[in-house]
Amino acid sequence: MAKFSLFALATWVGLAAAKDVYLNWNVTWVNASPDGFERPVIGINGQWPCPQIDVNVGDQLIVDVYNGLGNESTAIHWHGIRQEGSGVMDGAVGVTQCPLAPGQHMQYHFDINQTGTYWYHSHNMGQFPDGFRGALIVHDPNPPFHYDDEFTLTLSDWYHQQMPDLLNTYQSTENAKNRGAEPLPDASLINDSTNTKIKVLPNKTYLVHIICVGNWPGHFWVIDGHEMTVVEVDGVYTEPHPAGDKFLRVATGQRMSVLIKTKSDTSKNFAIWDTMDVNMMFIFENRTIPENYNPNATAWLVYDEAKPLPAPPVFHHIDFNDDFVDDVNLVPADHEPLLEPVNHQIIMDTGIALIDGVPRLTVNNKTYLAPKVPSLYTANTVGAEYSSNPEVYGQVNPFVVKHNDVVEIVINNHHNNLHPWHLHGHHFQVLQRTPVDGGFYTGLQSTVSKTPIRRDTIMVQNNGHTVIRFRADNPGVWMLHCHIEWHVEAGLMATIIEAPETFPNSIHAPPKSHYDACNSYPQLTSGNAAGKQGLDLSGLDLKVHNGSHGALYTGKKSTKVSTSGPSHQSAEAAEPSSFTKLFSSASSKDSRPKFPFSNKKSDSDDDEESKSSWPFSNSDLFADEDQE
């Protein structure tokens, strides 16, 4: 099914009146079979695929989230949204919030002040590839190009096993024999389906939003018989760039919008062909491609539903060096000049290592290990004496930068595979990127653009490097990480502590529902990474453990259920995997709690949310723990 917006933006005149967009979400298990194999997936309000969010620039997005999963914690990251002044809403567990335990509620609310193509997904312990992801489109009343209508294409890999099972194998000492090999996808999906049909009209210009919502491999695609012109990447308008006879591709986390012009008649339909990057899955890892393995997916542009659906085009040879549009050569439409001079350079040497017998990925020889206190909460509660000291944040690969500094980050990839690096809270300029085996950073080349493209996610080639720059004008604590979910869970992450000297005046405090989530999980909310004062990090676990339970909830606290208001019926829980059964502390599906949702956000809710301030003490939060 095509994901069309509800209106054509080209007819708008002036900026639509800003409004509150309120969503009431119960995150539940749903049974689905997008490729013919039925399995539990994570949906919203009993439905999957998860809904596309359509908002206008200037709106405020308010999302009340209830965790109805029963056996897993969760959280939501708003991928690509810079969260200016609202970094507490970024949704990254361990960085800006605690996990949301089963049976608990929290609210996200933030202003939408940027246009373009984004998405939302769980940012909690490898969870989103189980289906918790969806498109977020921010509409512009005055786009710099004409189009008649628009639709969205999401591209992803898909797995028949659930993530806790797969992570338990991937992050095991046993997997050291396989050099830390990632589990292979079972299918490729377009709009979470292998049978997507998109109805189009002749003689129309369509804006197509492409989002790679997958876990591991990059994707490239063809809309057969239709020229594509790139006009946006990662929420940044570009000078129109016709693809011509070259392919377009997106890495996990990346987005791209293209214009296509439909044919003048309805005499035939056309295939949309997508393929996962076999180099990433097999060639670069010296793995044999299994017999009959299919990395492809097909969807269709349907001009006439009575006409047959054609087979996808066949390509006999593709040169990965010469047959693709190089996104580094795109030009931002606003021609923002190269940021200089550089005030702070960070060099990150990334690679793979065996730590405590488990294959891990590293930044400057350190693998990311989660703190006991979310890093943003640490920055706001350790005091000015310590907030700019990287040591208080533990082993989260912290880099502290000052307000308004021009920051240059060099990423040297010492691993023999590609890595899509994503920075929260910012767009960055991409100054240079080497090809595969292009070598490590020794300085800038003379070919650096005076108006480099900006993105929030960039693919770094194996045994090569990339150089990015941004201005530290958005105080907060921001993740910088490979967007392959396997690699996130294997520690390929860093943390940018941006302008902590401005906290807490520069960012909003967490609302009460966020503190309540920490209390219920339970997780500490003040002190250094170990929950202690100053540089006392005693008790912080710096050991890599064999196996992983992913987002499965193993906490001892029971869920607290409100008994007032109308009951919201949870969707019936799908059958969990054997590993899920082993670790789940949830009761049977019939006894799962129901959350009383209201139809609108009340004034009293507003008041409650606004009462919180930095800091809450741990004693306040856990005072009633024994009574719950």
N, C-alpha and C positions, 0 to 999 in steps of 0.2 A: 504493500500500500504506500502510495506517495505521501510525503510529509509536506503538504502545501501550507503556506500561511493563509490567514483568513482574509487578507486584503491585499490589493496591489498598491504598493507604496508610491508608484510614479504619479498617482493622481492626487497625492496629498499636496496641499498648499500651506506652507508655513509649518511651524512646529506644533504637533498635536499637544493638547493640554496634558501636562504631567499628571500622573495618577498613581495610586497605590494598586499594585497587582498582588492580590492575596491568594495564596495557594495553601490548601489543607491536605497534607500528605500522610497516609499511613503506609509505611514501608513494609511489604509483606512478601511471603513466598507465593509463587504462582507456577503452575506447570505449563511448560511450553515446549514446542518442537520445531524450532526455526529451520532446521535442516532435515527434519524427519525423525530425529531421535528425541524422544521426550525426556525432559529432566526438570528439576526445580530451578527456577530463576528468580531473581529479586525484582519485584515490580512495585508499582505505586497504586494504592487504592484498589488492589486486586487486579490490576491490568499490567500487561507487558506486551510489546515494548513500552518503556517509560515515555511519558508524553513530552512533546516538544514544547518549550516555553517561548512564547512570543511577547516581547515587550518593546516599548518605544524608548528612545533616548530621553532622559529626564524623568522616567518613572522611578518609583521605589518598589523593589521586589521584596515581598514579605512571605516567608515560607514557614509554616508550622509543621514540624516533623515529629511523628510518633513512630517509634521503633516497634513494629508488630512482628518482627521476625521470630521472636521466641528464643532462638539459639545463637544469634550473632549480634555483636555490637555494630554500630554504623556511624557515618558522618557524611557530609556532602561538601565537596569542593566545587567552586564556581569557576571553572577553568578559563583563564584569560581575563577575568574581571579583576581589575587592578585593586579594588577595595581601598580607594583613597580615603584615609581616615577611619576605615572600618575593617582593619586587618583582622580583628577578632572574628569576623564572619568568613574568613577564608576557607575554613572547613578541613584543615589538615591536622589529623590526629597526631598528638605529640609535639605539635608546633604551635598551633593557635587554639586548640581545644582538646578536651578529653573525649574518649569514645562515648557514644550514646548507647547505654545499655538497653537490653530488651525491656519493653514495658515503660520506657521513659520518653519524655517529650523535650524538645528544645526548639528555639526559633532562630531563623536567619532573617536579617533585614538589612538592606543596603541600597544605596542610590545607584541608578544606572546612568553613567555619564560618559559612555563610549559606545560607538556603533559597531556592528559587524557580527561575525560568526563565532560563537562560543559553545561550550557544552558544560554539563554538570555531571559529576560522578562521585561515587564513594571514594574517599581518600583515607581508607582505614584497613590496614593489614591485608592488602591484596584482594579486596572484596569486589571491586567494580567489574572485573571480567565475568562474574556470575550474573551480569545483566543490569546492574544498577548504574545506568548512564543514559543521558538523553541530550538532545540539542537545545541550545539556548541562543535564540536569534534576536539581536537588538536592531530594530528597524530605524532607518534614517528618513525623515520626511523630505530631505533634500539631498539625495545621493548624487555623486558627481557623474552619473551616467544614467541612460534611459533603460528601462525594462518594463515589460507588461505584467509579468507574474514571476513567481519564484517557487522553488522547491528545494528540499534538503536531501542529500545522500550521505548516510553514515556508512563507513567501511570498517570492517572488523574481522579479526579471527574469532573462532568459537571452539569451545571445548566441551566434551561430553561429561567429563568428571568435574566435580565442584572444586573450587580453589583451595579449600583447606586440605583436601586429599592431595592435590597436585603440589601445593607448597610443602607439605610434609615430606614428599619424595624429593622435591627440588632442593630443599634446604636440609639435606641429610648427609651424614658421613658416607653413606653408601653411594651417593651421587658423585663423590670425589673420584670414583673410578671412571665416571663419564666426563670428567673435567668440568663439572657443574653444568651439564647440558640442560637446556630449558625443555619442558614438556612441549610436544608438537601439537599445534591446533588440529582439530578434526574437520574443520570446515571454514570457509570464508563466507561472510554475510554482507549483503547490501540492505540497509534499513532493517537489520535484524531479521532477514529472510533470505531464502534462496529463490524467491518467486515474486520479486517486487515489480509492479507495473505502474508506470507514471503516465497519466493521461495528459496529452499536450494538444494544443491547437495550432493550426498552420499559420505561417506568417507572423509569428510572435517572437519577441525576445524574452528569454527566461534568464533570471539570475539563479544560478545553482550553487547552493552552499554545500561544500564537501567537507566532512569531518571524519578524521580517523579516530574512532572511539575504541580501537583494539587494544590488546595487551602487549603484543610483541612485534611482529613484522610490519614493515612499511607496506604501503599499497600504491599501485599505479593503475590507471583506468583509461578507458576509451569510450566516448559516446559516438558510436559508429555513424559516419556520414555527417557529423556536425563539428564545425570549427569551434574551438574553445578559446576564449580570451580571458586571461587572468585580470581581475580587478580588485582583489583583496586577499591578503594573507593574515591570519591570526588577528583579525580585527583592524588591520591597517590597510587603507586604500592604497592601491598601486597605480602607477601609470598603466593604461591598458596594454597588456602584453599578449598578443596572439601566439598560441602554442605552435601554430603551423603544423609541420610534420613531426614535431617532437612530442613525447609523452609528458604528462604531468604526474607528479607523485606527492604523497603526503606520508610523513612519519607519524607514529602514534602520538596523539596530542595535538598535531597540527591541523589547521583548517585552511581552506582555500575557496574563494568564490570565483566563478567563471560566468561569462555571458555566452549563451548559445542562441542562434537564430534558427527557428524551425523551418521546415520545408514549406513550399507554397501549396502542396497538395497532400492528400491523405491516402496516397496509393499504397503505402507500405509502412510497417513499423520498423524500429531500429533497436539493436541490442546495445546495452551498456555492459561493457566487460571490465571486470576488476580482477586483479591478481595480487596475492601476497608475495613478498620479496623472498624468492627461493635462495638468493645469496645469503641473506641473514639466517634463514632456517637450516640451510644445508651446506652450501659451498664454503662459506667462511668458517664453518665449524667442522669441516671434513666429515659430514654425516651423509650417509647414503639415502637418497630419496626413495621411500618405500614404493613398491610396485603399485600402480594405480592411484598414487597419491594425487589429489586434486587441489591445487592452491587457488583455483579460480572461482568466481561467482558471476552470475549473469542477471541483469535486470533489463527492463525494456521501456523505451519511449513508445507509448501507444498513441498512434494517430487515429486508428480505426480498430475498434475492438473485434470487428468481424474478420479482420485480416490475420494471417498467421504470425506467430512470434518467431523471428529469424534466429538462426544460430549465431553465436558471437563470432567476431572476426578471428582469424588465425594469423599469428606472427611467428615466422620461422627463425628469425634472428633479431635479438635486441642487444644493442651495445650500451651497457650501463654507464659508460663514460660520455658518449656522444649523442645518444638518442633521447635525452631528457632535457627539459628546461631547467636551468640552474637557478634555483630561487634566490641565491646570493646576488644574482645580476638584476633582479627586479628593482624598480625605483619607486620609493614612496611618493604618493601623489602630492604630499605637502612639501616635498624636497627638503625635509629637515636636514641641516648641515651636520657633518661629522662632529661629534662631541669631542672637544679638546679645550685645554690640555688635560691629560690624565692625572688625577690626584692620588689614585690608589689602584695599584695593579695586583691582581690575585692570580697566581698560577696554580692550576689543579692538574696533577698527574694522576690519571685514573687507570686502574688495572684490576687484575684478578689475583686472589691469594687464597690459600688454604689456612683458615683460622680455626683453632680448636677442632681440626679435622673436618670442618664444613667449608664448602666452596663459597667464598664471599667476594664481593667487589669493593674496591677501595678508592678513596680520594686521599692523595698524599700518604699512602700506606695505612690509612685508618678507615675501617668500615663503620658506617653509621650504626649506632646503638641507641635505642629509644631511651629518653630520660624518664624519671619518675614524675617530673613536673613539666607540663608543656612549656616550650622555650619562651613563648611570648609572656606567659605568666611569670617565669623566672626573671625576664628582663624588667618586668614591672614591679617586682617585689624584693629584689636583692639590694636595692638602693643604689644611689648614684656612684658610690664608691666601687661597686662591683659590676654594674650592668654593662660596662664596656670591656670587661675582662673576659676573654673567650673561655677561660677555664671553668667559669661557673656554669656553663651550659652543658658540660659533660662531653661525651664522644659523639657529637652531632655534626662534626666537621664545621665548626662555627667560624664565620668571618665577620668581623665588626667593621662597619663603614660609617663615615661621618655624614651628617646632613649636607646635601647638595654637592657632595663630591662627585666627580666624574670617575666612575669605577670601570676598569678594564679587567675582564676575566679571560684568561687563556685556559682552554681545556685541551690537554694533551691526552689522546686516547691510546694507551699502550695495550689495549685489548684487540684481539683479531676479529672484532665484529663492530657493527655500527651502533651508535647510541644517540637517541633523540633527547637532548637536554632541554628542560623546561624550567623557566624562572617564574615564580609567583610574584604578583605585585607590580610587575613591570613589563613593558616592551623593551627590547634591547636592540641596538644596532649590530648588524653582522658585518664585521670588517673584512674577514677573510676565512676561507675554509679550504683545506687541502683535499685532493682526491684520495682515494684508498691508497695506503702505503705512501702518503705524501710527506711523511716526516713530522717531527715535532718542532715547536715554536723556537725560532731564533731571532725573530724580529718581524716587523710589518713589511709587506711587499710594497712596491711603488704603485701597484695597481689598485690600492684601496680607494673606493668610491668617496667622493666628496659629499654624497647624499646616500649613505648606505641604507639598505632595506632594514626595516624593523620587524621583529617577530617576538613571540614569547617562547617558541620552541624551535630548536635547530638541530638537524642531524649532524653528528660528528662522525667522520669516516674513520674506519679502523686504521690503526698505526698512522694516524694523522692528527690534525689539530684544527681548532677554530678559535677566533678571537671575537669577543662581543664587548659592547660598552653600553652603560646606562648611567643616568644621573640619579643619585640617591635622594630623590625629592619626595619619596613616599614612605615616611617612617613606619616601621613595622618589623616583624620577623617573618622571613620569606624562605620557603623551600627552594632549593636549586637542585634538580635531580634528573636522572635518566627517567624517561616516561615509560619505559618497559616495566610492567608491574613485577615481573620476576626480579628485575634488577633493583627495584625499590626495596623489595623484601630482602634482597641480598646485600643491602647497605650502600648502594651507589647514590648517595645523597649528601648534600651540604646544606648549611643554614646561613642565610644572610641576616645578620643582626644590624638593621639599618637605623641609624640615628637614635640609639637608645638614650642618648643625653637629652632628647626631646620628650621622652616618655614621662608621665602619662598625659601630658598636655596635647600631644599631637594625634593621638588615636583614641577612639572611644573605648570605654571599659566594657568587659563582657557583660551581657545582660544576665539577670538572675537565673534564667533557664539554663545558661551555660554552666554556671556554678553548680546548679542542681544536678546537671548531668555528671559533673566531676564527683559530686557527693555520692551519687547513686552507683557509679561504676564499681568501686570508688577509686579516685586518683587525687593526689595532692595538687594544690593550686598555688603554693607559695614556696619561696626559697630557691636554692640552686637546683641543679639537675637531680640531686639526691634528696631534695626536700629539706636540706640543712641550711645553715647560715654561712655566709662568707665562702671560703674555699674548702670547707669541710665536705668532701664528696664521699665520705665513708658510707657504705651500704649500697652504692650505685653498682648495678650488675654490669660488668664489662666483659662477660664471657659470652661467646657464641654457642648456643645450645643446638643439639642435634634435633632436627625436625622442627615443624612449625604448625600451630593450630590455626593460623590465619586469624580471621575475625571471630572465630567461635568464642562464645562468652563463657568464661570459666570462673567468674566472680562468685562469691559466696552470698552476696546480698540478694534478698528477694526483691521483686519489683514492687513498687508502690503504685497502687491503682486508685485513681479518683473515683468516687461513687456518685458524684453529682452530675446532672445534665444528661442529655440523651446519649445512648450507647452507640458507638460506631463499630459495626460488625467487621471484624477482621476477615480477610480472605482465608480460606482453609489452607493450612500449611501443607506444602508439598513434602513428599518423602525425602528426608535428608540422606546424605551419603553415609556409609558405614563409619567413616572417620568422624562425621558430624555427630552421629549417634553416640560414639564413644566419648566425646568430649562435652556434649551438650548438657547443660544444667537445667534446660527447660523441661516443663512438664508436658503432658499430652496436648495435642492441638486444641482439644475441646475446652481445656482449662486456661488457655492463653488469655491474658488480660485484654479488655476492650477499653479504648480511650474515649472519653466524652468530648467530641469535637463540637464547637459552636459554628454557626454559619458565617460569622463575621468576627473581626478582631474588635474586642470591646475596649472601651475607655479604661476600664480597670486593668486590662492586660497591658495597655500602654504605660499606665502608672507603675505597675509592678516591674516591667522591663526597665524602666528608667531609674529605678532606685539604686542599682548597683554602682559601685565605684571601686577604684583601686585603693588598697587591696582588701579582699576578704581574708580573714585568718582561717587556718585549717581547723582550729578549735571550734569556730563558729559553724563551719560546714559539717563537721562530723559529730557535733554534740548529741544528735539524736540517732546515731548509727545503731546503737544497741536496741533501740525501740522499734526499728523498722523491720 
